Amino acid sequence: MSSNIKKKSSSMDPTIERININHPIPILGDEFTNNIPECDAFIGIINDKKNTSIAIKKITNILPGFGHLKRCSEGRLLLAFVKNNKHNNIEQSFDSIEKLKSFLIDENFNLNIFNDNIKIISVPALSPKTKLQAQISSKIWPINFHPDPCIESIMSNKFFNDNQLEIINKCMKICSDIVDVTSVKNLQCHGSAVIVDPNDDSMKLLAVTTSQTDKHPMWHAAMLAIDLVAKIQGGGAWKLHEESSPLDSTSRKRKLQFKLPLCYPGCLKDRLNLTDSLNFYCPKDDTNDDPKDVAYLCTNYWIFLQNEPCPLCAMALLHSRVSMIFYNNTNETLGVLQTKAYLHTLPGLNHRYRVWKNFINA
Ligand SMILES: [Zn+2]
């Protein structure tokens, strides 16, 4: 991580603008934030503790499943789900106590180990995804739960270290600083974008853009930023960079030959110089010609946006393979990472990015 940032953090120089460090808010799918739904299940009360282990073994054999639920708790043996529960369709279920009893008798299960008649209670219908969900669910019925360290660090604001947080805050501030200067507003999608390579000590700033939809209907800030990254790698669909002549066949093989970051419109570069404090980027002249050495487009890069992206930008970012999206404001018209949809949580995507929202505007 950049040593410049560490120096700035401890500096007493009053001319250096200090930024209040905020933790970005993770935008997670409902499965991480909602309470676990409940469903009905049949239980039997075991009349003698000595029968517990053999009863568990027998019932697990004839009615397997229930992976997220302990099979027995305080003498109560979990037998089966009540049929028609929308949350369970794998384990065998029954629509009445009589039918369950009949099945158990056919399977030579000794019903005399139970005190009373079989009962129906509520149990967690699904496996928890977080410790908090697990704590709540376990009060209903004991569960099997193994926390995901990555998810827990996100939920507890420990995912990013201090240097990363400072860079995140700076980049989000850049987005808001530049947006009113050059962004062309469009009801569907507008704003600014900053793409950063967080994968080495220099934390390189690669591309800075604002939306220019008056020039081209697809020139949303994120679309332009992706194209500038492609240009850095010798590609790019649009002629955007005023400082560079059209790439010839030789220069196309050379990468990172521009002075970073690339900006569109070009006047943003002057604006960046005014805003501060961008000494965490380190232009690098990498002339390695082997295309195998370059990961596909924005793989593992971070993008910062002034506004929640529209479907066009969100899908382009998905295909570009950025690893993180941070945005300052919701896009009430067409935002698809929280407002209208949670695109990044949908099943069947061939790539996933994590999404974060500015603490201040949460
Ligand atoms: Zn867009």
Residues whose N, C-alpha, C, O or C-beta is under 5 A from the ligand:
A	BS01	ZN	C189 H220 P309 C310 L312 C313
